[in-house]
Amino acid sequence: MAFWEDPSVKALSSGMDALWQKQQVISHNIANVETPGYKAKHVEFKEVLKKTEDGGEPVKEYRTVVSVDEATQARADGNNVQVESEELELWKTYVEYSTLTSRMSKKFSSLRYVINNAGK
């Protein structure tokens, strides 16, 4: 089986992609904190079990859905971005992304170990 076809690698990769998108959306919200009428956007993760073509184990995949926050109270100028909560969410997303990056790095380390020690 190819490295990129490994179900755990696919799950890590799609999770990292989803968290990257979430970081981008949060950063966009923070950048628009002073824009009149701007509505904050949020990213939701949908974990999907996707069947493989060869009939093997199902693969976890993360799908993202970007939604506009219409429920939060807006300021007088119509902007509803709350900088403190956005910064906290950005920090949590960073920690989650770092964890997945570390796990992916361990996968590469294992592969590198096998390559370097094959045939010894």
Backbone as numpy.savetxt, mean C-alpha at the origin, in Angstrom:
# Nx Ny Nz CAx CAy CAz Cx Cy Cz
9.27 -22.99 -9.93 8.42 -21.81 -9.93 9.31 -20.57 -9.93
8.95 -19.61 -10.74 9.70 -18.36 -10.83 9.50 -17.55 -9.54
10.51 -16.77 -9.20 10.48 -15.98 -7.96 9.25 -15.08 -7.91
8.95 -14.41 -9.03 7.83 -13.46 -9.04 6.47 -14.15 -9.07
6.46 -15.47 -9.29 5.20 -16.22 -9.28 4.88 -16.77 -7.90
5.81 -16.66 -6.95 5.60 -17.10 -5.58 4.43 -16.32 -4.98
3.42 -17.00 -4.41 2.25 -16.30 -3.86 2.61 -15.27 -2.79
3.60 -15.56 -1.95 3.96 -14.60 -0.91 4.63 -13.36 -1.51
5.41 -13.54 -2.56 6.05 -12.40 -3.23 4.99 -11.55 -3.92
4.01 -12.19 -4.53 2.92 -11.43 -5.17 2.14 -10.63 -4.14
1.87 -11.26 -2.99 1.13 -10.56 -1.93 1.93 -9.37 -1.40
3.21 -9.59 -1.16 4.06 -8.48 -0.69 4.12 -7.36 -1.72
4.28 -7.71 -2.98 4.38 -6.72 -4.04 3.09 -5.90 -4.17
1.94 -6.57 -4.18 0.69 -5.83 -4.32 0.40 -5.00 -3.07
0.80 -5.49 -1.90 0.64 -4.71 -0.68 1.49 -3.46 -0.69
2.73 -3.59 -1.18 3.62 -2.43 -1.28 3.08 -1.41 -2.28
2.54 -1.89 -3.39 1.94 -0.99 -4.38 0.77 -0.21 -3.78
-0.07 -0.92 -3.03 -1.25 -0.30 -2.42 -0.83 0.75 -1.39
0.16 0.43 -0.57 0.63 1.38 0.44 1.31 2.58 -0.21
2.00 2.36 -1.31 2.62 3.48 -2.03 1.55 4.44 -2.53
0.46 3.89 -3.07 -0.63 4.73 -3.54 -1.25 5.50 -2.37
-1.39 4.83 -1.23 -1.96 5.50 -0.05 -1.07 6.66 0.38
0.26 6.46 0.37 1.18 7.55 0.71 1.01 8.73 -0.24
0.84 8.45 -1.51 0.67 9.51 -2.49 -0.61 10.30 -2.24
-1.70 9.62 -1.94 -2.99 10.28 -1.69 -2.91 11.14 -0.43
-2.30 10.61 0.63 -2.17 11.38 1.87 -1.30 12.62 1.64
-0.20 12.45 0.93 0.67 13.59 0.62 -0.08 14.66 -0.18
-0.91 14.22 -1.10 -1.72 15.14 -1.90 -2.71 15.90 -1.00
-3.31 15.18 -0.03 -4.22 15.84 0.91 -3.50 16.92 1.71
-2.31 16.58 2.22 -1.55 17.55 3.03 -1.16 18.75 2.18
-0.76 18.51 0.94 -0.36 19.61 0.05 -1.53 20.55 -0.25
-2.75 20.05 -0.15 -3.93 20.86 -0.48 -4.68 21.35 0.76
-4.01 21.39 1.90 -4.68 21.80 3.13 -5.21 23.24 3.07
-4.61 24.09 2.27 -5.04 25.48 2.16 -5.89 25.75 0.90
-6.20 24.72 0.14 -6.97 24.90 -1.09 -8.47 24.96 -0.77
-9.11 26.09 -1.04 -10.54 26.20 -0.75 -11.36 25.17 -1.54
-12.29 24.52 -0.86 -13.17 23.57 -1.51 -12.60 22.18 -1.70
-11.34 21.98 -1.33 -10.72 20.66 -1.52 -11.30 19.68 -0.51
-11.64 18.50 -0.99 -12.15 17.43 -0.13 -11.07 16.35 -0.02
-10.80 15.94 1.20 -9.77 14.92 1.44 -10.17 13.61 0.78
-9.16 12.91 0.32 -9.38 11.59 -0.29 -8.75 10.54 0.63
-9.31 9.36 0.60 -8.81 8.26 1.42 -8.69 7.01 0.56
-7.74 6.18 0.91 -7.52 4.92 0.20 -7.98 3.78 1.10
-8.78 2.90 0.53 -9.21 1.70 1.24 -8.62 0.51 0.54
-8.24 -0.49 1.33 -7.69 -1.72 0.77 -8.77 -2.78 0.72
-8.81 -3.44 -0.39 -9.68 -4.61 -0.54 -8.76 -5.80 -0.78
-8.78 -6.74 0.13 -7.96 -7.93 -0.06 -8.77 -8.92 -0.89
-8.17 -9.32 -1.99 -8.86 -10.18 -2.94 -8.08 -11.49 -3.06
-8.80 -12.59 -2.98 -8.18 -13.88 -3.26 -8.36 -14.15 -4.74
-7.25 -14.20 -5.44 -7.27 -14.37 -6.89 -6.81 -15.78 -7.22
-7.57 -16.46 -8.03 -7.19 -17.82 -8.41 -6.07 -17.79 -9.44
-5.15 -18.71 -9.29 -4.05 -18.80 -10.25 -4.51 -19.56 -11.48
-3.85 -19.29 -12.60 -4.24 -19.92 -13.86 -4.02 -21.43 -13.86
-2.99 -21.89 -13.15 -2.68 -23.32 -13.17 -3.48 -24.13 -12.15
-4.44 -23.48 -11.49 -5.29 -24.20 -10.56 -4.65 -24.42 -9.20
-3.52 -23.77 -8.92 -2.84 -23.92 -7.65 -3.51 -23.13 -6.55
-2.73 -22.83 -5.54 -3.23 -22.06 -4.40 -3.70 -20.67 -4.83
-4.79 -20.17 -4.22 -5.20 -18.81 -4.52 -4.16 -17.81 -4.01
-4.08 -16.68 -4.66 -3.09 -15.65 -4.34 -3.81 -14.45 -3.73
-3.28 -13.96 -2.61 -3.83 -12.74 -2.02 -3.33 -11.55 -2.82
-4.24 -10.68 -3.14 -3.88 -9.47 -3.87 -4.63 -8.32 -3.23
-4.00 -7.17 -3.15 -4.61 -6.00 -2.57 -5.06 -5.06 -3.67
-6.30 -4.64 -3.59 -6.83 -3.65 -4.52 -7.11 -2.40 -3.73
-6.89 -1.28 -4.35 -7.16 -0.03 -3.66 -8.36 0.68 -4.28
-9.10 1.34 -3.43 -10.22 2.16 -3.85 -10.02 3.54 -3.24
-9.96 4.56 -4.08 -9.80 5.94 -3.61 -11.18 6.57 -3.54
-11.50 7.08 -2.35 -12.80 7.71 -2.17 -12.63 9.11 -1.61
-13.60 9.96 -1.89 -13.59 11.34 -1.39 -14.35 11.37 -0.07
-13.78 12.02 0.91 -14.39 12.12 2.24 -15.43 13.24 2.24
-16.67 12.85 2.18 -17.76 13.83 2.21 -18.36 13.94 3.61
-18.03 13.01 4.51 -18.65 12.95 5.83 -18.02 13.90 6.84
-16.73 14.19 6.69 -16.03 15.03 7.66 -16.48 16.48 7.54
-16.61 17.13 8.70 -17.01 18.53 8.75 -16.01 19.40 8.01
-16.48 20.21 7.11 -15.61 21.11 6.34 -15.47 22.45 7.06
-14.35 23.10 6.81 -14.15 24.46 7.33 -15.03 25.42 6.54
-14.96 26.66 6.88 -15.77 27.69 6.20 -15.46 27.76 4.71
-14.20 27.46 4.33 -13.83 27.52 2.92 -14.14 26.22 2.17
-14.75 25.24 2.85 -15.14 23.99 2.20 -14.08 22.90 2.25
-12.89 23.21 2.75 -11.80 22.24 2.84 -11.98 21.40 4.10
-11.84 20.08 3.99 -12.03 19.23 5.16 -10.79 18.41 5.53
-9.61 18.84 5.09 -8.37 18.14 5.41 -7.99 18.44 6.85
-7.74 17.39 7.63 -7.28 17.52 9.01 -5.82 17.08 9.03
-4.92 18.05 9.10 -3.49 17.80 8.94 -2.97 16.80 9.96
-3.37 16.92 11.21 -2.86 16.02 12.24 -3.22 14.57 11.96
-4.46 14.32 11.58 -4.86 12.94 11.29 -4.19 12.43 10.01
-3.98 13.32 9.04 -3.30 12.93 7.80 -1.84 12.57 8.08
-1.18 13.36 8.93 0.21 13.07 9.28 0.34 11.76 10.04
-0.60 11.50 10.95 -0.60 10.23 11.69 -0.81 9.06 10.73
-1.73 9.21 9.81 -2.00 8.15 8.83 -0.80 7.94 7.92
-0.11 9.02 7.56 1.09 8.91 6.74 2.18 8.14 7.49
2.33 8.40 8.77 3.32 7.69 9.58 2.98 6.20 9.67
1.71 5.88 9.92 1.30 4.47 10.00 1.55 3.76 8.66
1.26 4.43 7.58 1.48 3.86 6.25 2.96 3.63 6.00
3.79 4.57 6.44 5.24 4.42 6.30 5.74 3.18 7.05
5.25 2.99 8.26 5.66 1.83 9.06 5.22 0.52 8.38
4.01 0.48 7.88 3.52 -0.72 7.19 4.34 -0.98 5.94
4.64 0.07 5.18 5.43 -0.08 3.96 6.84 -0.58 4.28
7.42 -0.02 5.34 8.76 -0.45 5.76 8.77 -1.92 6.16
7.72 -2.37 6.82 7.62 -3.78 7.21 7.57 -4.68 5.98
6.76 -4.32 5.00 6.68 -5.13 3.78 7.99 -5.10 3.00
8.65 -3.94 3.00 9.95 -3.84 2.33 10.96 -4.75 2.99
10.94 -4.80 4.30 11.86 -5.67 5.04 11.59 -7.14 4.72
10.33 -7.51 4.66 9.98 -8.90 4.33 10.41 -9.26 2.91
10.24 -8.32 1.98 10.66 -8.57 0.60 12.18 -8.71 0.54
12.88 -7.89 1.31 14.34 -7.97 1.37 14.79 -9.33 1.88
14.08 -9.86 2.86 14.40 -11.20 3.38 14.19 -12.27 2.32
13.17 -12.10 1.50 12.95 -13.05 0.38 14.14 -13.02 -0.58
14.61 -11.81 -0.91 15.77 -11.69 -1.79 17.02 -12.27 -1.14
17.18 -12.07 0.15 18.34 -12.62 0.86 18.33 -14.14 0.80
17.17 -14.73 0.97 17.06 -16.19 0.88 17.42 -16.67 -0.51
16.94 -15.98 -1.51 17.24 -16.34 -2.89 18.74 -16.18 -3.18
19.33 -15.10 -2.69 20.76 -14.87 -2.88 21.58 -15.97 -2.19
21.13 -16.40 -1.01 21.83 -17.48 -0.29 21.81 -18.77 -1.11
20.67 -19.08 -1.66 20.55 -20.31 -2.47 21.44 -20.22 -3.70
21.44 -19.08 -4.38 22.27 -18.90 -5.58 23.76 -19.03 -5.23
24.17 -18.37 -4.16 25.59 -18.38 -3.80 26.06 -19.73 -3.28
25.19 -20.53 -2.71 25.59 -21.80 -2.12 25.16 -23.02 -2.93
24.63 -22.80 -4.11 24.24 -23.93 -4.95 25.48 -24.62 -5.47
25.52 -25.91 -5.38 26.63 -26.69 -5.93 27.84 -26.75 -5.04
27.75 -26.27 -3.81 28.90 -26.34 -2.91 28.91 -27.64 -2.16
